[in-house]
């Protein structure tokens, strides 16, 4: 499990504490009864905070499983890495 996936698992674990961590990579909106619209907004907010992203409503509509969200994050990896570098502790000095 890479760092990106591990951080995403933590977001899911916070949003859905009833899930066993080993279940998380296979979860989707259709397979999890507690993943309703409010839970989805909570999850996306956690992801935006964790990764420093702003997810558009158009993108959010398609992010309905762990796998799809992980794929989305991988597609935006360059942005995430640039943002991480820009916010490195050395820049704060």
For each residue, the residues with C-beta under 8 A, 3 or more apart:
1: 5 6 9
2: 5 6
3: 6 7
4: 7 8 70 73 74 77 80
5: 1 2 8 9 25 70
6: 1 2 3 9 10
7: 3 4 10 11 50 51
8: 4 5 11 12 47 50 66 69 70 73
9: 1 5 6 12 13 21 24 25
10: 6 7 13 14 50
11: 7 8 14 15 43 46 47 50
12: 8 9 15 16 19 24 27 43 66
13: 9 10 16 17 19 21 24
14: 10 11 17 46
15: 11 12 39 42 43 46
16: 12 13 19 24 27 32 34 35 39 43
17: 13 14
18: 34
19: 12 13 16 23 24 27 32
20: 23 24
21: 9 13 24
22: 25
23: 19 20 26 27
24: 9 12 13 16 19 20 21 27 66
25: 5 9 22 66 67
26: 23 31 66 67
27: 12 16 19 23 24 31 32 35 65 66
28: 31 32 35 64 65 66 67 68
29: 32 35 40 64 65
30: 64
31: 26 27 28
32: 16 19 27 28 29 35
33:
34: 16 18 39
35: 16 27 28 29 32 39 40 43
36: 39 40
37: 40 41
38: 41 42
39: 15 16 34 35 36 42 43
40: 29 35 36 37 43 44 60
41: 37 38 44 45
42: 15 38 39 45 46
43: 11 12 15 16 35 39 40 46 47
44: 40 41 47 48 55 60 63
45: 41 42 48 49
46: 11 14 15 42 43 49 50
47: 8 11 43 44 50 51 53 55 69 73
48: 44 45 51 52 53 54 55
49: 45 46 52
50: 7 8 10 11 46 47
51: 7 47 48 73 76 80
52: 48 49 80 83 84 87
53: 47 48 76 79 80
54: 48
55: 44 47 48 59 60 63 72
56: 59 60
57: 60 61
58: 61 62
59: 55 56 62 63 72
60: 40 44 55 56 57 63
61: 57 58
62: 58 59 68
63: 44 55 59 60 68 69 72
64: 28 29 30 68
65: 27 28 29 68 69
66: 8 12 24 25 26 27 28 69 70
67: 25 26 28 70 71
68: 28 62 63 64 65 71 72
69: 8 47 63 65 66 72 73
70: 4 5 8 66 67 73 74
71: 67 68 74 75
72: 55 59 63 68 69 75 76
73: 4 8 47 51 69 70 76 77 80
74: 4 70 71 77
75: 71 72
76: 51 53 72 73 79 80
77: 4 73 74 80 81
78: 81 82
79: 53 76 82 83
80: 4 51 52 53 73 76 77 83 84
81: 77 78 84 85
82: 78 79 85 86
83: 52 79 80 86 87
84: 52 80 81 87 88
85: 81 82 88
86: 82 83 91
87: 52 83 84 91
88: 84 85 91 92
89: 92 93
90: 93
91: 86 87 88
92: 88 89
93: 89 90
